[in-house]
Amino acid sequence: MEKVRTLASIREDIESHIGEKVTLKANGGRRKVLINKGVLEETYPSIFVIRLEDDTQRTVTYSYSDVLTKTVQIVFA
């Protein structure tokens, strides 16, 4: 049986990896899957920020509920 995850446990897990490299797989809609690599920069009460590796100025933000609903999959390096 799969471990039940809550938003609080997801947030704590992500907060413990600040500054680490991550790989993101995000659902782009219409059968598109976006794969990005970057560094987990900051966490906030409802979102986290990732600075993309290919462009130093571009950041993306996702909510913890995106991880919970598996819209975004995050893999820590």
Secondary structure by P-SEA (a helix, b strand, c coil): ccccccaaaaaaaaaaaccccbbbbbbccccbbbbbbbccccccccbbbbbbcccccbbbbbcaaaaaaccbbbbcc
